Amino acid sequence: MVETLRVNNLKKTYGGLEAVRGISFGVEEGSIFGLIGPNGAGKTTTFNIVAGAEKPTEGTIILNGEDITGLSTDNLYKIGLVRTFQLSHEYAKMTALENLMVAASDQPGEKIFMNWFSPKSVADREKEVLGRALESLDFLGLTQVKNELAGNLSGGQKKLLELGRTMMTDAKLVLLDEPGAGVNPTLMLKIIEMIRKLNQERGYTFCIIEHDMDLIADLCEQVVVLAEGKILTEGTMDQVRVNEKVIDAYFGGDLA
């Protein structure tokens, strides 16, 4: 299988603290991959490095065969690596529709001189972006709140809106940071459904950090378990569930 992401011997130190200690793993194209482990295991640090928010002390990160190690978040966004956050980062004073429209890349209207010298190209692109945003809201079941301020949406609706922002890009890899956090059970099922649909119908590749083991078991084909900055084990969720080291040391004897 072709790998969308390959992480090789990733290390991150803060002074004398080793937060990530030689992690290597691959995420297959078109898969939903889970990165799990207890608090302090190094999951978020690993995500931050892959997403360009932090630079690794050592190691390389390969996206679709290209070395992206150390690239900034904005450059990674342009080449299709998109991240959501545990706490939603919506523009609270803008509508749900506007939140999606501003997420689209390559908008000539952002350059003042283009509005003067090429107004038609600006108008054409804005029409295209509007259509894509409306389609995304419909896909996610959020059409009814398109004119609602994003800050007024429920926690689950904000998580769906973040998924919508990834749909406004040509995403090659989407990093989901605890998509189930703070979401009620009904909307949790909706989020799971949308992630699966984006994966199966649109070919999105996902890498998920999540504490909810049911969500991981429901979605992820392959799981890597981190502990103390290292890989404890990896495999399918069924394999991870019965791994004694995982159960005894990191899940209190019960992973069910």
N, C-alpha and C positions, 0 to 999 in steps of 0.2 A: 504493500500500500504506500501511496505517496503521503509524506508528512507535510502538513502545513507549518507546524512549529517544531523546532528541535532546540532543546536547552542542553548545553554541554558543560559539565563541571562548574556549575554556577556557585560562586561564593560571594558572601557579603559580610564584611566586618565593620563594627563600629567601635573604634578604639580596640580594646581587648576582647570585645564580645563578638563571637561568631554567630550571626543570625542565620546564615545559610551556609552549609558546609558541603560543597561538592555535589550539588543536585544535577542529575541528568535525566531527561525524559523526552518523549516525542508525542505529538498530538497528530493523529491521522486526519487527513483531509476528509471533510464531511462527517466527522465524528462529534460526539459530545463527551468531553473528557472531564473527570472530576479530580480536584486537588483538595484533600481533606486532612484532618489532624486536629489535635487539641490546641487551645490557645497557646501562643508562643512557639508553635511548631515551625514557623517560617513561611507560612502560606502567603500572607499579605506582603511580606518583603519580596518574595519571589514574584508575585503579581506586579508589584511596583516596579521591579527591575524590568520585567518583560514589557510592561506598558510604557517604559521610558521615564517614569517618575523618579527613579533612582538609578545610579550607575553601579554595575557590579564591581566588586574588588577583583574578581577573576571570572573567567568563563566566557562563553559565547552564546548568542541567541540568533537562530536562523529562522527567517520567515520566508516560506516558499523558495528556499534555496539561496536567499540573500542574507548576508550578515547584517543584522540590524542592531548589534550590541552598542549601547550608549546613545542611540538616536533619541531625540526629544519626542515628547508626546505628540506635538503638532505634526512633526514629520511622519511619525508612525500612523497617525490618523489619516494622513493623505495617501498612504500606501495600503490602507485597509485593515489596520489593527485598532480596534475600538474597545473601550472599556466602560462598564457601568460600575456603580459604587454601591456599597452596603447602605449608605444614607444617600437617598436620591439627590441629584444635583440639578434639579429643574430650575428654570427661570421663573420664580414665583409670581412675578408681576406681569408675565406674558401669558397668553392663552395657550392651551394645549396645542392648537394648530401652529401658532407662532413658534413654540418650542421646537417643533419638528422642522419648520421651514428654516430656522437659523442653523440647524445642524447640517444642512446640505452644503457640500463643498463646491468649489469652482463657481461661485456666484459673481459675475462681472459687475453687478451693481454695487459691490463693496468698494470698488475703485471709482472715485469721484469722476475722473476724466472719461470713464466708459459711459457714464450717464449723459455726458455732453456729446461725445463723438460717436457712440454706438447705442443709442437708446433702444433700437429694435432688438439687438442681441440681449440687452438687459431684460426687456419685457418678455422675450421668448423664454429665457431661462427662468424668470420668476413664475411664468405660467407652468412650466415643466415642474418646478419645485412644488408649487401649490398642488398640482395634480398628484404628485408622488406622496405629499404629506396627507392629503385626503384619503388616498388609497391605503396608506399605512394605518391611519386611524380606523378605517373600516375593517381592515384585516385584524386589528387588535380589539375590535369591539368598543372603541372609544369615540365613535362619531358623535354620540349624544353629549359629550363634554368638550367638543372641539373649540367652543367659544368660552369655556370656563377658564378662569385663571388657574394656572398649574399649581399654585400654592394652596388652592382650595380642594385639590383632589385628595382622595384617600391614599394611604400608603401603597396599597396594591395598584391603584391606577397610576401612581407615579412610577412604580416599577415597570408597568406596561409602557408608559410613555418613554422611559429610558430605552426599552427594546425598540420602540418606534424611532428613536433617534439613530439607532444603529441601522435601521432600514433606509435612512436618508443618505447613507454612504454606500460605497461599493465594498462592504466589509469582507475581508478575507478570513479574519479571526476575531471573535468577540469574547472578551474576558468578562465574565459575570461574577461580581463580588457579592455573594450572599443574596441572590435574587429573592429568596423567601423570607428574608429578615423583616419583621414587623408587618407581615401580611396576614390577613385573616384566611381561614381555610378555604373559603369559596374562591377568593381571588388567587390563592396559591395554586389551586387546580387550573385556573385560567392561565396563569403564568407558565406552568408546566406545559399546558397545551400549546401555548404560543411558541415556546422555545422548541418544542418538538416539531411544530409546523414549519417554523423557519429553517430548521435543520433538514426536514424531509422534503419540503416543497420548494425551498429556495437554496438549499445546499450550504447553509451557514455552518461553519465549524465553530464549536463553543468549547471554552475552557472555564470550568465553574469552581469557585470556592464556595463551600456551603457547610453549615453545621447540621442541617436537617438531613439525616441519613435516608429518610424516605424519599425526599426529592432527588438525592443523588442516585439511589437505587432505581428510581423510576426512569431517570433520564440517561445515566452515564453507562457507556459500554466499557470504558476503561477508567480505573481509579488508581491514583498514587496517594499513599498515606505518608505524610511527613511527621516527624517527631524530632524535636531538638535540632532543627535545621538540617536534618538528613532524611533520606527516604527510608522508611521503616519497611514497607512492602508495597507491591503493586499487583494489579490483576483486575478481574471482574469484581463487581460488588459482592457476588456470592462467595468468591474466594476470600475477599477481605473480611466479610462477616464472620467467617469461621477461623480466622487467623488468631491463634492464642495470644501472640504478642500484642496485637491490636486490641483485642477484647480486654485482656487483663491489665495492660499498662495504660491504655488511653481511653477506654470507654467503660470503665468501672465494672467490667465483667459482663456487660450486656450491650450488644450492638444491635439487638433486634428492634 
